[in-house]
Structure formats: structure tokens, C-alpha cells
Amino acid sequence: LTATIIAGLVLTGLSAPVDPALSALAAHLEAEVDMGGGIASRNPEDLLDLFTLLTWVEQTLAEVGRAIPPELLAAMERIAPVLRALRHADGGLARFHGGGRGAEGRLDAALANAGIKPLPSAGMAMGYVRLTGGRTSFVVDAAPPPQGSALAHASLGAFELTSGRRPVIVSVGSGAAFGAKWHAPGRTTAAHSTLGVEDISSSRLGRKGVGPFVTRADTTALRLFPGDTGAGLHLAQDGWAKSHGVTHARDLMLTKGGRLLTGTDRLTATSGQRSAGPPTKHKA
């Protein structure tokens, strides 16, 4: 749709499809971009790709003197704060659910081209929480993985941390470009910076159709708390309740200066014994 719109605006004699394509794009954005600016895949790089396409359409419309449809502008205004929340201090994106850090400088360029002013953080953005202190950024996956996605990761509770231009703690990231042999291990809990239990992922990676899908999400409880010395969060999830009879709680605190990250992981028994039957292992 964006290619049709841009081609129709800049090439002589091809303007007829522009208005129908703009209407179709507006309808697509209403359906695919939620009120919080997120998309169903929860893939940060997918969101950046979408946002970049919209900035190209916006710029082309402005150059030919046409008004920008309000639906397009509204979608961009919802997406921009989410991308800022997923941006590390070095300009790259958090690597979760099939997405990488993005091409060097692409995120900053897209945000600059859009010209949308930064807004105060509202807490969670597309299921992620971003904390900052000094030049340190800290992004946590704080929501269940997207259902029905062949790229989803069992990464609930995992985090990445960057200090200035230096990534300090990162996830393995998607191995999809290297084939199924590398893709599957990169989706497991063991490939992320969070607690693991006997090589069992906190969300089950099963098969549905032609690819592996997350077949069970975890219920979660999240609480953010600011403090005099920094900010932190409490996250709880029940990914191992059926397989091991335990729930996992994680408390993380980043100091205001960004020089110290502290955390505690707790496993709490929910029953006296495991559920019947051995769980499926997903080794990294």
C-alpha cells in the first residue's frame, strides 16, 4: 500500500490508485495498531518497519502538497512513544520476539523524520517496560508472548541492559536468518536473561501448521515502583506452575545514576507435587 501511494504521488499518470490505497492503509492501521501503539507480534523491529513506511508516506504527501490523513497521523503518534520506550541508549532496539536491533541509525532517523515530540513514559509499552538511569537503559519483556506467532520467544521476565554505547546484557536474538536449527533455540527461555528451570521454557513452544508456535501463555502480575534512589518493577508469572508446581517472581531495581542494577528471583511452591507427566524440554 505504501509503495502504491508513493509511486502514484511521484510518477506521472499513476495517481488513480492513491486515494483507494490511502483509504485501505487507514483501515489497516485502525485494525493492526492498537490504542497503545503496539502490534500483535510484539516484535520491535516489525513496529519500526511499519513506522518507517508511514514516515515515507507522510513526507511524500507533504512534498506534493497533499494533506496527511488523520488516521495515518494518529497511528504515527501512537507508535512513536512505543519505539522510544524500546530504544536502548545506543540507539538500537530491544531484541525480542523475532526482532533485532535494527539497522544502524534507522530508528533515530525515523523518529526525527516524523517530528513527533517525546512524551513522558506511561509505564508499559507493547508489553515491555523501560527503565533508565543516567546513560543506562533497561528493557524488560513484561507480558506473555504473542499467541499464534512462529517467531514468538519464551522470554517473559527477561531483560536487556545497555550502558551508553555499550550493550552489557542482551538476549540471543532471533536465529531465523540461520535456519530452523538456530531459530528454535533462540526462542527458548534459556536464550534470554531470566530464570530457567531444568531447561524448560516458561512458555511452551509447540507446532501448529508449518511452524513452531507458542501454545500456552503465562498469566502475569506487574507492578512498577519509583524510589528515591531509582526505579524498579515486580513481575510474577506462572509458566512452571503445571510442570513444576512453582511460580516465578522477579524484582529489579535500577539506580538513578544507572551504575547499579539489583534483582531478586523467587520460586514459590503452588502445590505439593508436580503435575502428572514429564514436561517437554527445550534446550538452548
Secondary structure, DSSP 4 states (H G I P E B T S, - for coil): -HHHHHHHHHSTT--TTHHHHHHHHHHHHHHHS-TTS--TT--HHHHHHHHHHHHHHHHHHHHTTPPPPHHHHHHHHHHHHHHHHTB-TTSPBP--TT----STTHHHHHHHHHTPPP----SEETTEEEEEETTEEEEEE-SPPPTT-TT----TT-EEEEETTEEEE------GGG-HHHHHHHTSGGGSSS--BTTB-SSEEEEETTEEEEEEPPPEEEEEEE-SSEEEEEEEE-TTHHHHSEEEEEEEEEETTSS-EEEEEEEEE-SSSPPSSPPPP---
